[in-house]
């Protein structure tokens, strides 16, 4: 095999193909049906085929292009973002959706080297209002909006 000219696109294509194959394998136990009467396995198989075609096209195209190498993986931002999501899940029943969302956004934003506290706080407040509107008001989930002091 020759040199991969655009590794990012190549490995993205390989990932698409892998997910497409996974879709087809998982859906193989479901009845396919027909185009007129689709069974539960019809859409997952069709999606798997489309992912394979798209991934193959992307990977083949990447062999003919020039691009940047894949950058070194940075663990710190990944750990900070995933950790903030875990902490959010733990504190949301106690602190409420509004305050927990603000804390999640500020903590996850701190993972970036471009972190600005004021912008993170403003984003957190706006997303907290959206989260309360969608999940508590719109979907009527039984989550406290504010901390419950007992």
DRENDO-1510 file (C-alpha; in Angstrom, 1 decimal, always signed):
<recs>
REC; n; res; u; v; w
REC; 1; UNK; +0.0; +0.0; +0.0 .
REC; 2; UNK; +1.3; +3.5; -0.9 .
REC; 3; UNK; +1.6; +6.5; +1.3 .
REC; 4; UNK; -1.6; +7.9; +2.8 .
REC; 5; UNK; -1.7; +11.5; +1.6 .
REC; 6; UNK; -4.5; +12.7; +3.9 .
REC; 7; UNK; -4.5; +10.5; +7.1 .
REC; 8; UNK; -7.4; +12.3; +8.8 .
REC; 9; UNK; -9.8; +11.6; +5.9 .
REC; 10; UNK; -8.5; +8.1; +5.4 .
REC; 11; UNK; -9.0; +7.1; +9.0 .
REC; 12; UNK; -12.4; +8.8; +9.1 .
REC; 13; UNK; -13.4; +6.7; +6.0 .
REC; 14; UNK; -12.2; +3.6; +7.8 .
REC; 15; UNK; -14.3; +4.5; +10.8 .
REC; 16; UNK; -17.4; +5.0; +8.6 .
REC; 17; UNK; -16.8; +1.6; +7.0 .
REC; 18; UNK; -16.4; -0.1; +10.4 .
REC; 19; UNK; -19.7; +1.5; +11.7 .
REC; 20; UNK; -21.4; +0.5; +8.4 .
REC; 21; UNK; -20.3; -3.1; +8.8 .
REC; 22; UNK; -21.4; -3.0; +12.5 .
REC; 23; UNK; -24.8; -1.7; +11.5 .
REC; 24; UNK; -25.3; -4.5; +8.9 .
REC; 25; UNK; -24.1; -7.2; +11.4 .
REC; 26; UNK; -26.4; -6.0; +14.2 .
REC; 27; UNK; -29.4; -5.6; +11.8 .
REC; 28; UNK; -28.8; -9.1; +10.3 .
REC; 29; UNK; -31.1; -10.7; +12.9 .
REC; 30; UNK; -34.0; -8.4; +12.0 .
REC; 31; UNK; -36.4; -9.1; +9.1 .
REC; 32; UNK; -35.6; -7.0; +6.1 .
REC; 33; UNK; -39.0; -6.7; +4.5 .
REC; 34; UNK; -39.5; -4.9; +1.2 .
REC; 35; UNK; -39.3; -1.3; +0.0 .
REC; 36; UNK; -43.1; -1.2; +0.2 .
REC; 37; UNK; -43.3; -2.9; +3.6 .
REC; 38; UNK; -40.0; -2.2; +5.4 .
REC; 39; UNK; -39.1; -4.5; +8.3 .
REC; 40; UNK; -37.1; -3.5; +11.3 .
REC; 41; UNK; -33.8; -4.4; +9.6 .
REC; 42; UNK; -34.4; -2.4; +6.4 .
REC; 43; UNK; -33.2; +1.0; +7.6 .
REC; 44; UNK; -30.2; -0.1; +9.6 .
REC; 45; UNK; -28.9; -2.2; +6.7 .
REC; 46; UNK; -29.5; +0.7; +4.2 .
REC; 47; UNK; -27.7; +3.0; +6.6 .
REC; 48; UNK; -24.9; +0.5; +6.9 .
REC; 49; UNK; -24.5; +0.3; +3.2 .
REC; 50; UNK; -24.5; +4.1; +2.8 .
REC; 51; UNK; -21.9; +4.4; +5.5 .
REC; 52; UNK; -19.7; +1.8; +3.8 .
REC; 53; UNK; -20.0; +3.6; +0.4 .
REC; 54; UNK; -19.3; +7.0; +2.0 .
REC; 55; UNK; -16.4; +5.7; +4.0 .
REC; 56; UNK; -14.8; +3.9; +1.1 .
REC; 57; UNK; -15.1; +7.0; -1.1 .
REC; 58; UNK; -13.6; +9.1; +1.6 .
REC; 59; UNK; -10.7; +6.7; +2.2 .
REC; 60; UNK; -10.0; +6.3; -1.5 .
REC; 61; UNK; -10.1; +10.1; -2.0 .
REC; 62; UNK; -7.6; +10.5; +0.9 .
REC; 63; UNK; -5.1; +8.3; -0.9 .
REC; 64; UNK; -4.9; +10.8; -3.7 .
REC; 65; UNK; -4.9; +14.0; -1.7 .
REC; 66; UNK; -2.3; +15.8; +0.4 .
REC; 67; UNK; -3.2; +16.8; +4.0 .
REC; 68; UNK; -1.9; +17.4; +7.4 .
REC; 69; UNK; -0.8; +14.5; +9.6 .
REC; 70; UNK; -2.9; +13.5; +12.5 .
REC; 71; UNK; -2.1; +15.7; +15.5 .
REC; 72; UNK; -0.9; +14.2; +18.8 .
REC; 73; UNK; -3.7; +13.2; +21.1 .
REC; 74; UNK; -4.2; +15.4; +24.1 .
REC; 75; UNK; -5.5; +13.6; +27.2 .
REC; 76; UNK; -6.1; +16.6; +29.5 .
REC; 77; UNK; -9.0; +18.2; +27.6 .
REC; 78; UNK; -10.6; +14.8; +27.1 .
REC; 79; UNK; -10.4; +13.9; +30.8 .
REC; 80; UNK; -11.7; +17.4; +31.9 .
REC; 81; UNK; -14.7; +17.3; +29.5 .
REC; 82; UNK; -15.6; +13.7; +30.4 .
REC; 83; UNK; -15.1; +14.4; +34.1 .
REC; 84; UNK; -17.3; +17.4; +34.0 .
REC; 85; UNK; -20.1; +15.4; +32.4 .
REC; 86; UNK; -19.8; +12.7; +35.0 .
REC; 87; UNK; -19.9; +15.3; +37.8 .
REC; 88; UNK; -22.9; +16.9; +36.2 .
REC; 89; UNK; -24.8; +13.6; +36.3 .
REC; 90; UNK; -23.9; +13.3; +40.0 .
REC; 91; UNK; -24.8; +16.8; +41.1 .
REC; 92; UNK; -27.9; +17.6; +39.0 .
REC; 93; UNK; -30.4; +15.9; +41.4 .
REC; 94; UNK; -28.9; +18.0; +44.3 .
REC; 95; UNK; -28.1; +21.3; +42.7 .
REC; 96; UNK; -30.8; +21.4; +40.0 .
REC; 97; UNK; -30.6; +21.7; +36.3 .
REC; 98; UNK; -29.8; +25.4; +36.1 .
REC; 99; UNK; -26.8; +25.6; +38.4 .
REC; 100; UNK; -25.5; +22.2; +37.3 .
REC; 101; UNK; -25.6; +23.2; +33.7 .
REC; 102; UNK; -23.7; +26.4; +34.4 .
REC; 103; UNK; -21.1; +24.5; +36.3 .
REC; 104; UNK; -20.8; +21.9; +33.5 .
REC; 105; UNK; -20.3; +24.5; +30.8 .
REC; 106; UNK; -17.7; +26.4; +32.8 .
REC; 107; UNK; -15.8; +23.3; +33.8 .
REC; 108; UNK; -15.8; +21.8; +30.3 .
REC; 109; UNK; -14.8; +25.1; +28.8 .
REC; 110; UNK; -11.7; +25.2; +31.1 .
REC; 111; UNK; -10.4; +22.3; +29.0 .
REC; 112; UNK; -9.5; +24.7; +26.2 .
REC; 113; UNK; -6.4; +26.8; +26.1 .
REC; 114; UNK; -8.7; +29.6; +24.8 .
REC; 115; UNK; -10.8; +29.6; +28.0 .
REC; 116; UNK; -12.3; +32.9; +29.0 .
REC; 117; UNK; -14.3; +32.8; +32.3 .
REC; 118; UNK; -16.8; +35.5; +31.3 .
REC; 119; UNK; -17.7; +33.9; +28.0 .
REC; 120; UNK; -18.0; +30.5; +29.6 .
REC; 121; UNK; -20.3; +31.9; +32.3 .
REC; 122; UNK; -22.5; +33.7; +29.7 .
REC; 123; UNK; -22.7; +30.5; +27.6 .
REC; 124; UNK; -23.5; +28.5; +30.7 .
REC; 125; UNK; -26.4; +30.8; +31.8 .
REC; 126; UNK; -27.9; +30.8; +28.2 .
REC; 127; UNK; -27.6; +27.0; +27.9 .
REC; 128; UNK; -29.0; +26.5; +31.4 .
REC; 129; UNK; -32.1; +28.5; +30.4 .
REC; 130; UNK; -32.3; +26.4; +27.3 .
REC; 131; UNK; -31.9; +23.1; +29.3 .
REC; 132; UNK; -34.6; +24.2; +31.8 .
REC; 133; UNK; -36.9; +25.2; +28.9 .
REC; 134; UNK; -36.5; +22.0; +27.0 .
REC; 135; UNK; -36.1; +19.3; +29.7 .
REC; 136; UNK; -38.1; +20.6; +32.6 .
REC; 137; UNK; -40.8; +22.7; +31.0 .
REC; 138; UNK; -41.0; +21.2; +27.5 .
REC; 139; UNK; -40.5; +17.5; +28.2 .
REC; 140; UNK; -41.8; +17.7; +31.8 .
REC; 141; UNK; -38.9; +15.7; +33.3 .
REC; 142; UNK; -39.0; +15.5; +37.0 .
REC; 143; UNK; -35.7; +17.3; +37.7 .
REC; 144; UNK; -35.3; +20.2; +40.1 .
REC; 145; UNK; -34.5; +23.5; +38.6 .
REC; 146; UNK; -32.7; +24.9; +41.6 .
REC; 147; UNK; -30.9; +23.4; +44.6 .
REC; 148; UNK; -33.1; +21.6; +47.1 .
REC; 149; UNK; -32.2; +22.7; +50.6 .
REC; 150; UNK; -33.7; +20.2; +53.1 .
</recs>
